[in-house]
Amino acid sequence: TQLLEQSPQFLSIQEGENLTVYCNSSSVFSSLQWYRQEPGEGPVLLVTVVTGGEVKKLKRLTFQFGDARKDSSLHITAAQPGDTGLYLCAGDPLKDTGNQFYFGTGTSLTVIP
Amino acid sequence: DTGVSQNPRHKITKRGQNVTFRCDPISEHNRLYWYRQTLGQGPEFLTYFQNEAQLEKSRLLSDRFSAERPKGSFSTLEIQRTEQGDSAMYLCASRDSLYPEAFFGQGTRLTVV
């Protein structure tokens, strides 16, 4: 059982469209990170959210941390082909069952020009 | 500091051979993680070091896999008697225990033929 579930798993949209990716858990997280990964490369950190209800903006990307710190979302406005990649959420659960840094199941985004 | 560095970037090996990968973390980071990733999926936890101590290993990690972090600096991951199922991207990440973010290397792509 995955601690962090992402949806959708795959997303293919036209350039200029908006989209939202969800990251959900039954556990409370002290913080969540979002990463983007391009083929053949390692994940690159986009943002960290720490406070319940927090909203962070990074240009066309808006990240939200749920009030209960069990979920997060990533919204992309006017998607561009350069946004194509694998989006991953990750973090440490508050009641850590080990020393892992947990990853979500991933959302593969393709933006078609 | 140039970030997390992994070598080699690509490795092709014959089934049954041993391979070793190296990870050089960000110098002040005391935590180091190894993950395995297959195409389109989120990274799968393998093992974790705090300084030189290996504090956790995934139950999925067979005894053909071993990792070390002598002196709490660089780390090596060795796979003995490689199998085709070991073909994957192997990722290393490091983090400072005071901060939530983990930073990744570019990964080592292993192909077992």
Interface residues (C-beta under 8 A of the other chain):
Chain A: Q6 S30 S31 Q33 Y35 G40 E41 G42 P43 V44 L45 T48 V50 L86 L88 A90 G91 D92 G98 N99 Q100 F101 Y102 F103 G104 T105 G106 S108
Chain B: V4 Q6 Y33 Y35 G40 Q41 G42 P43 E44 F45 Y48 Q50 L55 E56 M89 L91 A93 R95 P100 E101 A102 F103 F104 G105 Q106 G107 R109
